[in-house]
Amino acid sequence: MSNEKYWQNRAAWNMYEQMQRAEETVDVISRIYNKASAWLCIEAEGIFKKYMTKHKLSENDARRLLDTLQNRTSLDELLLALKNGDSDKTKSQLLAELEGPAYQSRLERLSQIQNQLDLIMHDVYQQERNISTNFYTELAGDSYYRSIFEIQKRTGLGFSFNYVGKKQIDNVLNMNWSGSHYSNRIWKNTNQLAQTLKEELLVSLITGRTERETADIIANRFSQGAMQARRLVRTEACFVSGEMNAISYKECELKKYRYLATLDLRTSEVCRSLDGKVFLLSERIIGKNYPPMHPWCRSTTISIVSAEELRKLRRRGYNPKTGRTELIPASMTYAEWYKKYIDKESADVKKRK
C-alpha cells in the first residue's frame, strides 16, 4: 500500500472540503437572517424617534421591570405593571407619556411588529431546516462513496460494495446524537431569537434608545443567531460525515480506525490528545473517541487496513467473468470512479425495472 501519511493527508483534505461546503451552506442561511434583520429595522422606523430621556428608565431598571412580567415581551403586561407599580416618579412619567395620544400609533405599530416577528422567524426556521437537510443528505451520500473510493485507491482493488440508500441516510439524519435533533435546535435558536428581539424592542421603548441604537442591537442579535446556525451546521456536518465514514468501514469489513485531528492553533486540546490514536470500530463513541468531540469540531478518521483485511478485499474484488481481481487505476479520479461504479449501477437498476 501507499505511504500512510499520504492517505491521512487526503482524509484531512476531504474533511476540509466538506467543511468548506458547510460554510457555503451557512452563507446562504446567513443571508436569510440578514434579510429578516433588514425587515425588522425598516418596520421599526418611526417608533423609536429621538427624544428627551430624562424621564426614561436605565437599561438595568428596564430589564428588572421586564423580569417582573410573566411574559417578558408583552406590551400590555408592561403597561399594566407600570400602572400598578410603586410611586416611582420616573415610571409614572413614563406611563403618562406612553398613554399619551402622541404615542398610541407607535404602540400599535410595535404590537403589530411583535406579532409579525413570530411569523417571520418561523419562516426563517423553515428555510434554514430545508437548506440544512438538503445539504446533510447530499453530504451523507458523498461521504460514504468518497470513503469507499479512498479505500479502493489505497488498496488498488475494485471490490464490490453495497450502495447507500435513502433509508440509511435518513437513519443518520434522524439520530439525536447530541441529545436533540438538529431541527429542534434550529427551532430553539429561531424561537429564542424572536423572544429576545421582542424584549429588546420593549427595552428600547422604555429606555429612550434611538432608532440607530435599536437598529444596531437588532443587527447584533441577528448576527448572533446566524453564528449559532453556523456552529450547528458545521458540527452536524462533522457528525454526518463521520457516521457515513463508519458505515463505509463496516461495509468493507474493516475493524479499526485512526483519529485524525486538524492540527493548527484552533485545534482543541481533546482533539490534539486523540490525534493519531487507533480505536476499534466496535468501540467508537461520539464525543469520547470519535468525532465530533465538541461544537465546531473539524476532526475526522481514516480506516486501518490490515494484511488479513486486505486479503478479504482481494477476494471481494474477484471478477467471475474475467477470473481476475479488478484493480483501480492509480490515475482514476473520484469523478471517474463515481461515473463507473455509481452512475453505471444506477442506470443498470433503472433498466432492470
Secondary structure, DSSP 8 states (H G I E B T S, - for coil): ---HHHHHHHHHHHHHHHHHHHHHHHHHHHHHHHHHHHHHHHHTTTTS-----TTS--HHHHHHHHHTSSSTT-HHHHHHHHHSS---HHHHHHHHHHTSHHHHHHHHHHHHHHHHHHHHHHHHHHHHHHHHHHHHHHHHHHHHHHHHHHHHHHHTB--------HHHHHHHHT--TTSS-HHHHHHHHHHHHHHHHHHHHHHHHHHT--HHHHHHHHHHHHHHHHHHHHHHHHHHHHHHHHHHHHHHHHHTT--EEEEE---STT--HHHHHHTT-EEEGGG--BTTTBS--STT---EEEEE--HHHHHHHHHHTEETTTTEE-B--TT--HHHHHIIIIIHHHHHHHHH-
